[in-house]
Amino acid sequence: MDPGTHHGPPAPPGTTYIIGQWHDRGGGDLPVERALISVSDKSGLGDLARGLSKLGIGIYSTGGTMAAISGAGVPVRPVEGL
């Protein structure tokens, strides 16, 4: 799948998509190991973070977003750790 392509219903403006795999130039899959999350609207953030965590994806964030993720009981690391 092209990382710029979204398959599904239209999303509201400002929506960010997380792609499960990127493709290297040779056509192979590169697994996603880390996600950097920074959002102003925290609705649904706990569910998103839990889903990523269950997939084994390490989550990095800052400030209020990091506090919200941590408050949802999901492990999160400061972005300075990248």
C-alpha positions, -999 to 999 in steps of 0.1 A, spaced: 0 0 0 12 35 -8 19 53 25 -1 83 12 -32 63 4 -61 59 28 -86 31 23 -118 37 41 -145 63 48 -136 100 45 -121 114 77 -125 148 92 -99 175 85 -68 172 106 -69 134 108 -36 117 108 -32 81 96 -8 56 109 4 31 84 12 -4 96 42 -9 72 64 12 50 80 -2 19 117 1 12 130 9 -22 135 -27 -30 98 -35 -24 102 -51 10 82 -43 41 98 -23 69 79 -29 102 68 1 123 86 0 156 79 35 171 52 61 169 54 98 177 20 111 188 11 147 193 -25 158 191 -47 187 203 -79 167 204 -74 139 229 -107 121 222 -100 84 213 -63 88 221 -63 61 248 -78 36 223 -53 45 197 -24 42 221 -36 9 235 -39 -5 199 -4 6 190 10 -8 222 -7 -42 216 10 -43 182 44 -39 200 49 -3 187 68 19 212 50 52 218 68 86 222 51 119 230 54 152 248 34 174 272 -3 170 274 -5 142 249 21 122 269 1 128 301 -31 116 284 -15 85 271 0 77 304 -33 85 322 -49 59 300 -25 33 314 -4 29 282 34 30 284 48 61 267 83 76 265 94 112 262 102 123 227 137 132 239 143 94 241 142 91 203 
